[in-house]
Amino acid sequence: MAAPAGRDGLAYLDHAATSPLRPEALTAMLPYLTEHFGNPSGSHSVSRRALRAVDEAREVVGTLVGCDPGEVVFTSGGTEACNMAVLGVRAATGGEVVCSAFEHHAVLDAVAACGGRTVPVTPEGVLDLEALEGLLHRDVRLVSVMLANNELGTLQPLAEVADRVRRAAPEAVVHSDAVAAGAWVDLADDAGEVQLVSLGAHKFGGPKGVGALVVRRGTVLARLMHGGGQERDRRPGTHHVAGIVGMAAALQAAVSARPEESARVEGLRDRLAQGLRVSVEGARETAGGDRRLPGTCHLLFEGVDQEELLLLLDQEGVCASGGSACASGALEASHVLLSLGLSPARARQAIRFSLGWDSTGADVERALAVVPKAVARLRSR
Ligand SMILES: Cc1ncc(COP(=O)(O)O)c(C=O)c1O
């Protein structure tokens, strides 16, 4: 697929922050931003048209993620879904909550707000299952482990987590933040055993400001906001109809293209990572391996300041990131890299490149041409 207009000469390698809108999503959304503007909660024909669109989108999302459509709760994005899961279980049960140490802040800070505890991860970027087991006991009510880490791309052993939780904390539910993984993994398979799953549309080519929390039947979850009775009383507020329609269309497109897109993007990512390891002395991947999202590589450039490198790359038309988009601008080292055991100084030398549905070989070639020169320039100062 060609890069969207306006991206000529720019290598956008920050899909983990956000992906451009897929054309399928835009086409599906347009009627709901114009003629079909109804509020789905009303009773006349204009409302019914909008409600039908939301119901159809719910059906599509439910089918693609492997749940009953009635278990899909549309939200304003991944952050709201994660908060709803953590705070909702805590409010309903009063029990202990636990999460991995390298969750996105949407989970990490919600767990901290409940006085919860964190489970360490290995230097390879995978949850330490033995450490998790050590923290589990009968009063734990929620365990939150992301499906893929958004900075490193490493996939997490969710089935093993669910199994250990069932045995050691039988009353606990498992939540998985699948926001980073959404486009790439079969959620029906990989998150099939967990009770709560968070999704965010803009990571797989849907619009920003819309997401979903899958709440499997029987999961006890308090409602956090007060208002109307939308989403079966789970999440009040007028639906973002166009966003919901765009999310379903984007997910459909991502899932249909997944086998070819994954292989293609993985090939590009490997060419980039390998090329940089060869052409830049002292460059190494912070977390490599096969159990990773196909589009993400995270490289450490010894002796180079991350912020300075990103600035130079941006000037040369290469968009990458120092980690989570939400944390960028902050001077602290990434909590994800610190959780791997990297020192703060080392953590400030690493950069994430993330490719997605519209990435091309030209993007990779540009990065391969620009990054080594930028690193050399910074090292020669
Ligand atoms: C793993 C993960 N969880 C949650 C979020 C937050 O999602 P949203 O931007 O839809 O609020 C993000 C966004 O960067 C993410 O990568």
PDBQT file of the ligand as one rigid body, heavy atoms in Angstrom, charges set to zero:
ROOT
HETATM    1  C1  LIG A 401       0.491  -0.986  25.544  1.00  0.00    +0.000 C 
HETATM    2  C2  LIG A 401      -0.342   0.262  25.536  1.00  0.00    +0.000 A 
HETATM    3  N1  LIG A 401      -1.371   0.362  26.387  1.00  0.00    +0.000 NA
HETATM    4  C3  LIG A 401      -2.164   1.438  26.409  1.00  0.00    +0.000 A 
HETATM    5  C4  LIG A 401      -1.951   2.502  25.579  1.00  0.00    +0.000 A 
HETATM    6  C5  LIG A 401      -2.867   3.677  25.615  1.00  0.00    +0.000 C 
HETATM    7  O1  LIG A 401      -3.772   3.617  24.535  1.00  0.00    +0.000 OA
HETATM    8  P1  LIG A 401      -4.524   4.906  24.002  1.00  0.00    +0.000 P 
HETATM    9  O2  LIG A 401      -3.508   5.752  23.300  1.00  0.00    +0.000 OA
HETATM   10  O3  LIG A 401      -5.553   4.345  23.051  1.00  0.00    +0.000 OA
HETATM   11  O4  LIG A 401      -5.143   5.574  25.162  1.00  0.00    +0.000 OA
HETATM   12  C6  LIG A 401      -0.874   2.464  24.682  1.00  0.00    +0.000 A 
HETATM   13  C7  LIG A 401      -0.553   3.615  23.809  1.00  0.00    +0.000 C 
HETATM   14  O5  LIG A 401       0.586   3.934  23.565  1.00  0.00    +0.000 OA
HETATM   15  C8  LIG A 401      -0.052   1.308  24.649  1.00  0.00    +0.000 A 
HETATM   16  O6  LIG A 401       0.988   1.194  23.811  1.00  0.00    +0.000 OA
ENDROOT
TORSDOF 0
